[in-house]
Amino acid sequence: MQQQPVAFIEPDDPGYETATDAGSVEFQSLASSVRDYKFENERRYHRYKEGRYALPNDEPEQEREDMKHTMVVALCGGALHCAPLVNPQKILDIGTGTGAWAIDMGDEYPGAEVIGNDLSPIQPEYLPPNVRFIIDDAEAEWLYPDNSVDFVHLRHMAPAIKDWPRLLAQAYRVLKPGGWIELQELNAKFNCDDGTMSPDCSLTRLIGHIRAGLASFGIDLFAADSNPQRLQAAGFGGTFQDVRKLPVGNWPRHPEMKTIGEYCRAVIYDGLHAISMGPITRGLGWTPAQVGVLLDEVRADLLNPGLHSYVYLHTVVGQKPVL
């Protein structure tokens, strides 16, 4: 299998021209595709490995991703991970996005090398000295040596991964014996415990359409449901799962959960165009106008203070057996 060259972003590198041999025709082609973007339905998408990820990478989406990071960390009581790490030396963040988690991990573990990869070069320029980013496809062949990594982290990757068994096999290969993997996903199903959300609520219908659109590309939006079994099938032991309710809106009584719910509603509300337009227009053939009509209903339901909905955050942890 021919492997495309991997573009590195070093902390002091303002672009890609000095990251490797700028005279290489192959590299110049890669650098061009990395920095080139596709525009569709007034949103910006990655051009490198075009179509591999159905959501945009523009500034509004980057701001939303950073808000999701803040929301998840708050829901987890300030913890960046559930895996019981002890002096990790090398950490991989697969699908790093804006790099917020990787940067925070670099600060928390200054003795570790933290590497984040993503299809888009949207990470900040100024980084902790132990953090770096690579532009790469998580589902391509990993170039890391066998038994070289202490912790592999994936978060919010359900809309991006087609072949989970292959990805997890690669994670297993690169992890050291005793190393940990953590999969953290928002289960996109909307739930309600007090009957304030009708069965045909627009939120439920929207997620159904997004799920169907992504399924047409071979992507399982509800990957969180099967991740524990996937880890076990990949050979990981010591697996455990942490599941938390994440309110949508400020309806909870508890002040902290009320704030987290505000974050969650904003993440969904601000991201409606981002999470729906690509999957539904590309996957189901809807027009942007048709999607817009549904999104108007969804916005009204999200702002309805009498609708008490929530989603689940699933965190699944596994360990590569010690030899």
Buried (B, 14 or more C-beta within 10 A) or exposed (E): EEEBBBBBBEBEBEEBEEBBEEEEEEBBEBBEBBBEBEEBBEBBBBBBBEEBBBBBBBEBBBEBBBBBBEBBBBBBEEEBBBBEBEEBEBBBBBBBBBBBBBBBBBEBBEEBBBBBBBBBBBBBEEBBEBBBBBBBBBBBEBEBEEBBBBBBBBBBBBBBBEEBEEBBBBBBBBBBEBBBBBBBBBBBBBBBEEEBBEEEBBBBEBBEBBBBBBBEBEBBBBBBBEBBEBBEEBEBEBBEBBEBBBBBBBBBEEEEBBBBBBBBBBBBBBBBBBBBBBBBBBBBEBEBEBBBEBBEBBBEBBEBEEBBBBBBBBBBBBBBEEE
